[in-house]
Amino acid sequence: MFYRYRRNFSYWRFNRAISGILDTPPLVLQDAPWTFVSMVSPRHVPMYVLSMKAFYRRVGKGRAIAIIDRDTPHDSLETMRRHIQGIEFKVLEDIETGPCQRGGTWERILHILDLAEDRYIVQIDADVLSVADDVSEVVACMEANQSFTMADRRVLHSMRDAAELARRIEGNYIGEVSERLFDQYPGHETLRYVRGSSGLAGFARGGFPRSEIERFHREMEKLVGEKRWREWGTEQCASNFAVANSPGAVVLPYPAYASYAGTTPHPDTKCFHFIGTWRFANGVFAGHGKKEIAALMRDVPTQKAA
């Protein structure tokens, strides 16, 4: 009960701090060969509007899809429609999961791979915030049809190497448990992996088929066991696997793209992922959010995709 109260209070205080985002001009979406996809819960709506307006101000075009629960309140939907004009909604419960589990955000990766059959997809969480003048590395990937992920200094490597690295880490988190078994995955000799973040990730058009992520789900469930594999966190592994095995995939440079974990922010960071409760730590997210809101109110011109 105390945890729930503290969490609700943190969201209330954060949303109050960035409430000015709802006074900024609406974002009018312009068509492009790429689409931004996000899962959005009602409590994240102001954060999501901030994230999308900040990112879009630096990119300049693209469609947007919000994956929402069926019971999302009308007011939340109207806020998103008003501030992100042209946004599309996809009901979470309507996404076909096939042989994969329902829940744990698996619907998101499956829907993204369906969409990526014929267009480039950028998965962006509501807690990702652009803070510098450009996100040129992301724009370059979109224009070149290259998959990407944030990885905080980590690199792409073989699944065998990923297993060896995971065994050096103490812990029982399902992501680490799964990675330790990668050298038992059928065909691992020719497959790659990166311990990245699905908070900001790009999926190339035609880069990775849904059928292969369904196979990944089946094989890993056999290795890990159904009970553990269906814990929260395995979708992160699936996203990393899909990106790593797309042709020409890259890791975004660090510290230009970095997760915030309570330390002093690096001055060269262009885009932060404020993971979990760190989004409320030290007022960093809210502080950068207020700066972005001021910029949106001034309509400061920034670099646009060609």
N, C-alpha and C positions, 0 to 999 in steps of 0.2 A: 504493500500500500504506500509506504513512504517513497519507494522508487518511482511509482506512478505519479505521485504528487510532485516530486522533484522534477521529473521529466516534463509534466504538463506545465509547471511553472517556468521551466527553461524555455519551452516553446513560446509561452505567452510573452515572456520578457524579450526574446529574440524578435518575434513578430512585431512587437511594439516598437523595438528599436529600428526596424526596417519598414515601418508602416508607410513611410513616404513613397515606397515603390508603387503604391496604389494611386499616387497622385501624378506619376510620370505619364508622358504621352503613350498611347497604345502602340504596340509593335504590329506593323502590318506585314504579314509574311509575303515574300516574293518567291516564285517557283524557281527551283534549281534542281540539278540531278542528285541532290542529297536530301535526307530527311533526319531531323533530330527526334529521337524517341526517349521518353522518360516515363517512369512509373511515378504517379503523383497521388499522395493521400491528402485528405482535406487539410490536415495540420501543416502540410508542406506547401500549400498553394502560394502564400506570399514569397516564400523562399524560392519556389520554382519560377515564379514570375521574374524575380530578381535575377536568378541564374540565366534564364533564357534571354532576357533583355540585354544582360551584360555580354553574353556570348554572341548573340546575334548582332549586336552593335559593332562587333569586330569582324564578323563574317559577311553580313550584308544580305544574305539570301538563303533560301532553303525552306522546306516544309517542316511542320512540327506535329508530332503525335504524342498525346498523353495517354498512358495506360491507366485506367481508373477502375475502382471497384464499382459494381453495379449500383450500390446504395450511396454513392457520392452525393452529398447534398446539392440541391439546385443552385444555391448561392455560390458554392465553390466552382461549379461549372460555368456559371455566368461571369464570375471574376476572371477565369481563364479566357473565356471567349472575348470579353471586353478588352483585356490587356494583350492578348496574343491573337490578333484577328486573322482568322483563317485556320486556326488550330483544329485538328481532328482528334476525336476521342475513340479509344478502343477499350471495350469492356473486358476486364481481366478474365471474368468467368466465361467469356465467349471464345477465348483463345484455345484452340485445339492442342492438347499436349501429347496425344498419341501414346507411345509406350513410356513416356517420361512422367515424372511425378508432377503433381499439381501443388503449387505453393513453393515457398523458398525462392521466389522470383524466377522460377524456371519458365513460366509463361513468357516473361520478357525476352529471354535469349531465343526461345523458339519463334516468337513473333518477329523478332529482329532478323533471324535467318530466313524466314519466309519473305520478308520485305526485301532483303538483300539479294534476292534472286534477280531483281531488275533495277535496283537503285542503291546508291551508297547510303549507309546508315551510321549516324553518330549517336551512340548511347551516352546521354548526359544526365547525371543525377541532379536533384534539386540543390544538393550541398556542394556543387562545383561552382566556383566563382572566378571569372576572368578579372584580373586586376591591372594588367599592363595594356599598352596601346594596341597590341596585336596578338593573334594566336596563329602566326604565319606557318608554323610547323604543322598544325592541324589542317589549315587551308591547303597546304601543299599535298598532304596525304589525300584529302578529299578530291582534289583536282587530278591527282595521279592514280586514283582508285587503289590506294594502298591501305591495308588495315593497320591500326595502331592501338597502343594502350599506354596508359601511365604505369610506371613500374618503380619509381623511387630508387634509381641506381641499378636495379636488376636488369638482366639481359635475357635475350632469347637463347635457349640452349636445348640440347636433346632431352627427351623424357628420361633417359637413363641418368643424365647429370642432375635433372630435377629431383629424381628419387634420392640420389646420393646427398644432395644438399639438404633435403627435407629430413633425412635421418640424423643430421647434425643439430637439428632444432629440437629442443625439449618441448613437450606440450602434447595435448590431446585434441586440439582443434581439428575439426573434420577436414579442413583444407590441407593441413600438414599430414594428417593420417592418410589421406588419399594420395598425396604426392609421393609418399614413401613407397607406394605400391606401383608407381608408374613404370618401373622396369619389368613389371609382370603383365603390362597391358599388351594385348596382341598387336604385333606390328610396331611396337614402340621404337624399334631400331631406326625407322625412317621418319619418326614423328618428333615434333618440337613442343616446347612449352615455355611460358614466361609467367612468373608470379606477378601478375599485373593487377590492375584495378578495373572493375566494370563500371566505376563511377564516371570515367571518361574513356570511351573506347570507340574505335572506328571499324566498321565492317565493310570490306570492299564488295562492290557489286559482283556477284558470282564467285566470291572468294572462298566460301566454305558452305557446303550443302547441309541442310537440316538433317538429312539422313545420317550424316557422320556424327552429329551431336547426339542423335538418338542412339547410335551404336556406342558412343562414349558413355551414355547413361547406363545402358544395359551392362557393358563390360565392367564399369567401375562398381556398379551395384553388386555384381558377382564377387569382385575382389574385396570390397569393403564390408559388404553385408547390407541387406535392405534397411535395417533399422538405422544404422549410422549414416548410410549414404543419403537418407532422406532428412537428415538434419539440415538446418539453415547453414548455408555456406558453400554447398557443392555447385551451385550455379556460377559462383565466382570461378571455380575451377573450369567449368564448361566454357565460360566466356574467354578465359585465358587460352584454353586449348583451341578454340575456334580462331582467335586472332593469330596465335603462333603458327598455325598450320594453313594460313592463307598466303598465297604467293606474294612475296615482297613485303611482308609485314615488318613494321618497325616499332621500336620503343621510343616514346617521346622523350626528349632530352631533360635531364634533371640538372639543376633545380628549376628550370623554366616551368616544368609541370610537376607539382609536388603535393604530397599529402601533408596536411597539417596535423601535428601530434603534440601540441602544447609547447614546443620550443619557440625560440625567437624566429619569426619568419625570415626566410632568405630574401635579401633585397632584389635578387634577380628572378624571383618567381613571377611568371606571367599568369598562371592559373593554379588555384588551390583546389584540392578536394578535402573538405572538412569532414572527416570520417567520424561517424557516431557522435559520442558526447563531446568530442573535440570541437565540434561546430559551435559550442557554447563557451569554450574556454578562453579566458583572458580578453574577451570582447573583440577578438581578431576578425572573425567572420562579419559580425555586425558592423565593426568599424570600416572594413573595406566595402561593405554593402552601402553604408551611408555615403562614401565617396563616389560609388557608382551611381547612386540615386542622384547626387548633385550633378554628375556629368550628364546623365540622361535628361535632367531638367535644362541643362545648358545646350543639349543637342550637339555635343562636341564631335566633330568629324573624326573618324578613325579609318584605318586601313580596311578596305573591302576586298573580297575575293574577286579575282579577274573574271 
